[in-house]
Amino acid sequence: MTAIVAGDPFWSRAGAARMGCVAGETTVRLALHSLSYPGPGARRGLRGPRDPVAAADSVGASLGGGTRVRKERSRVTDAPVTVHEIPIVSLDDPRYQHMARRIVFPESDRAKGGQFFPAYTGFSIPDHTVDVSFLYSFRREPTAGFDRHLRTEEMFVPLEGDFVVPLAACRNPDDPEEQPTPEDFVAARVRQGEAIILRSNVWHNGGWPVDPERGVRYLDILSGHRAGSGHQGRVDHIVKRFPGGAAIIPDWRGLA
């Protein structure tokens, strides 16, 4: 039996639609709701995978190329295991770029308040390209613009900081003129280290950071940010704004 371990040397219009507001808007405060979900493993009482390797009982000599080998015993079967320590490399090295890409996201610029990078990168699955957009924001102003996706779900993954996102179910998904009202919306907190998946035909935008001093940085993952020259031209998007100068903002008193 052989195992390996790592070596131990150890917005543009899009921005306005997601975060913008205009002077003289009527602001509606949103109730904050929890989207806590224990996950399938927690519901079934499952435990994570076990480490199959016990502590080393001896260390072997180095092999060619600097690979080290040591003998251990499996914690599962108690059988001998030959462990090969593999080198840790940089994906910036051209020799390894055929295997994976390293993505570096832009730094946050407080002077700009926030910025949205649609389809900053992406990856392919059969018959589709999944776009990975990036957003950062320090803004907590009222907002009036929203979008929904007719056929695709969307994942928000905070990299740094918590944020609150507005959500409203579309009453008539087949109607392209469907228009949400401020009273349709609630707001949900998304914590760093978690993620949420928005179902199709849910009105939303980029939300607000919980801590405006720290701001928020997060990934927006879906299929449909790449096509078109403007937000209205993007695949699977319908964009609307409240009429009559209305806007919404979370009722921060309900933050938990």
C-alpha positions in Angstrom: 0.0 0.0 0.0 1.4 3.4 -1.0 0.3 6.9 0.0 1.5 10.5 -0.8 1.5 13.6 1.3 2.5 17.2 0.7 6.1 18.0 1.6 6.6 19.3 5.0 9.6 21.8 4.6 7.6 22.0 6.1 -20.0 48.4 -11.4 -20.1 50.5 -15.0 -23.8 49.7 -15.4 -23.4 46.4 -13.8 -22.0 48.2 -10.7 -24.8 50.7 -10.7 -27.4 47.9 -10.9 -25.8 46.0 -8.0 -24.8 48.8 -5.7 -26.0 52.2 -6.9 -28.6 54.6 -5.7 -29.8 58.0 -6.8 -30.4 61.2 -4.9 -33.9 61.8 -3.6 -34.8 58.1 -3.3 -37.3 56.8 -0.8 -35.6 54.3 1.4 -37.2 51.1 2.7 -35.5 49.2 5.5 -35.3 45.4 5.0 -35.8 42.8 7.7 -32.8 40.6 8.1 -33.3 36.8 7.8 -31.0 33.9 8.5 -30.2 31.3 5.7 -28.5 28.9 8.2 -28.5 25.4 6.8 -26.6 22.5 8.5 -25.8 20.7 5.3 -26.5 17.1 4.3 -23.6 15.7 6.4 -24.8 17.4 9.6 -28.4 16.2 9.0 -27.3 12.6 8.6 -24.8 12.7 11.4 -22.0 11.9 9.1 -18.3 12.4 10.1 -15.6 13.6 7.9 -13.0 11.3 6.2 -10.4 9.7 8.4 -6.8 10.2 8.0 -5.6 6.7 6.9 -2.0 7.2 8.0 -0.7 6.9 11.5 2.5 8.5 12.9 5.7 7.5 11.3 7.7 4.6 12.8 10.7 5.2 10.6 12.1 7.5 8.0 13.7 6.1 4.8 16.4 7.5 2.7 15.9 10.0 -0.1 15.0 8.7 -3.6 16.2 10.2 -6.8 15.0 13.8 -7.4 14.9 14.6 -3.7 11.7 12.6 -2.9 11.7 11.3 0.6 10.1 8.1 1.7 9.0 6.9 5.2 7.3 3.9 6.6 4.0 4.2 8.5 1.1 2.0 9.5 -2.5 2.6 8.4 -4.9 3.7 11.1 -7.6 1.8 9.3 -6.1 -1.6 8.6 -2.8 -1.4 10.6 -1.0 -2.5 7.4 2.4 -1.1 6.4 2.3 2.1 4.3 5.1 3.6 2.2 4.6 7.3 2.2 6.3 9.4 -0.5 6.7 13.1 0.3 6.0 15.2 -2.9 7.4 18.6 -3.6 5.4 21.8 -3.1 5.6 24.0 -6.2 4.4 27.4 -7.4 1.7 27.5 -10.1 3.4 30.6 -11.4 6.1 28.2 -12.7 5.4 27.6 -16.4 6.2 23.9 -15.9 3.0 23.4 -14.0 0.6 25.8 -15.7 -0.8 23.0 -17.9 -2.3 21.5 -14.8 -3.9 24.4 -13.0 -4.3 28.2 -13.1 -3.7 30.5 -10.1 -6.2 33.4 -9.9 -5.3 36.6 -8.2 -8.2 39.0 -7.6 -7.8 42.8 -7.6 -7.1 44.7 -4.4 -9.9 46.7 -2.8 -9.8 50.4 -3.5 -11.6 52.3 -0.7 -11.5 55.5 -2.7 -13.8 53.9 -5.4 -16.2 52.6 -2.7 -16.7 49.4 -4.6 -16.2 47.7 -7.9 -17.7 44.8 -9.8 -15.6 42.6 -12.2 -18.0 40.5 -14.3 -16.6 37.2 -15.6 -13.2 38.0 -14.2 -12.3 34.4 -14.8 -14.1 31.2 -15.4 -13.9 27.5 -16.0 -15.6 25.0 -18.3 -18.0 22.1 -17.8 -19.7 20.1 -20.6 -21.6 22.5 -22.9 -21.2 25.5 -20.5 -18.7 28.1 -19.3 -19.1 29.0 -15.6 -18.2 32.6 -15.0 -16.4 33.7 -11.8 -17.1 37.3 -11.1 -15.5 39.3 -8.3 -16.9 42.2 -6.3 -15.6 44.3 -3.4 -17.5 47.1 -1.6 -17.4 49.4 1.4 -20.7 51.0 0.5 -23.9 50.9 2.6 -26.0 53.4 0.7 -29.7 52.6 -0.2 -30.0 50.8 -3.5 -32.6 50.7 -6.2 -31.4 48.3 -9.0 -31.8 44.5 -9.1 -31.5 41.6 -11.5 -32.7 38.0 -11.8 -31.6 35.0 -13.8 -34.2 33.1 -15.6 -32.6 29.7 -15.8 -29.4 29.6 -13.7 -28.7 29.6 -10.0 -25.9 31.8 -8.6 -23.4 31.3 -5.8 -22.0 34.0 -3.6 -18.8 33.1 -1.7 -17.3 35.7 0.7 -13.5 35.8 0.6 -13.3 38.5 3.3 -15.9 40.0 5.5 -19.6 39.4 5.9 -22.3 41.0 3.8 -26.1 41.3 3.6 -27.9 40.6 0.3 -31.4 41.6 -0.7 -33.7 38.9 -1.9 -37.2 38.8 -3.5 -39.0 36.0 -5.2 -40.2 36.8 -8.7 -44.0 36.5 -8.8 -44.3 35.8 -12.5 -41.0 34.4 -13.9 -42.4 34.2 -17.5 -43.2 37.9 -17.6 -40.2 39.9 -18.7 -41.9 43.1 -17.4 -42.2 41.7 -13.9 -41.3 44.4 -11.4 -40.4 43.9 -7.8 -41.5 46.3 -5.1 -39.6 47.3 -1.9 -42.1 45.4 0.2 -41.2 42.2 -1.7 -37.6 42.2 -0.3 -35.9 40.7 2.7 -32.2 40.8 3.5 -30.0 37.8 4.5 -26.5 37.8 6.0 -23.8 35.9 4.3 -20.8 35.1 6.6 -17.2 34.8 5.6 -16.5 31.0 5.5 -20.0 30.3 4.2 -21.7 30.6 0.8 -25.2 30.9 -0.5 -26.8 29.7 -3.7 -29.6 31.9 -5.1 -32.3 30.1 -6.9 -33.3 31.2 -10.4 -35.8 34.0 -10.7 -34.9 35.6 -7.4 -34.4 39.4 -7.5 -31.1 40.5 -5.9 -28.0 42.7 -6.2 -24.6 42.9 -4.7 -25.7 43.9 -1.2 -23.9 45.7 1.6 -20.9 45.0 3.8 -21.8 44.3 7.5 -18.6 46.2 8.5 -18.1 49.2 6.1 -14.7 49.8 7.5 -13.5 46.3 6.6 -15.7 46.1 3.5 -16.4 42.8 1.8 -14.8 40.8 -1.0 -16.6 37.9 -2.6 -17.0 35.7 -5.6 -20.1 35.6 -7.8 -20.3 32.3 -9.6 -22.8 31.5 -12.4 -23.2 30.8 -16.1 -24.0 34.1 -17.8 -21.8 37.1 -16.9 -19.6 36.7 -20.0 -21.9 37.5 -23.0 -23.0 40.9 -24.1 -21.6 44.4 -23.8 -23.9 45.7 -21.0 -25.9 44.3 -18.2 -29.1 44.2 -20.3 -27.1 42.2 -22.9 -25.8 39.6 -20.6 -27.0 36.0 -20.9 -30.0 35.0 -18.7 -30.3 38.5 -17.0 -33.3 40.7 -16.5 -32.5 44.0 -14.8 -35.0 46.4 -13.2 -35.0 49.5 -11.0 -37.7 50.7 -8.6 -39.9 53.4 -10.1 -40.7 56.7 -8.4 -37.4 57.2 -6.6 -37.8 54.2 -4.2 -34.8 52.4 -2.7 -34.1 49.9 0.1 -31.6 49.3 2.8 -31.3 46.7 5.6 -32.8 47.4 9.0 -29.4 46.9 10.7 -31.2 46.7 14.1 -32.1 43.1 13.2 -28.5 42.0 12.4 -27.6 38.8 14.2 
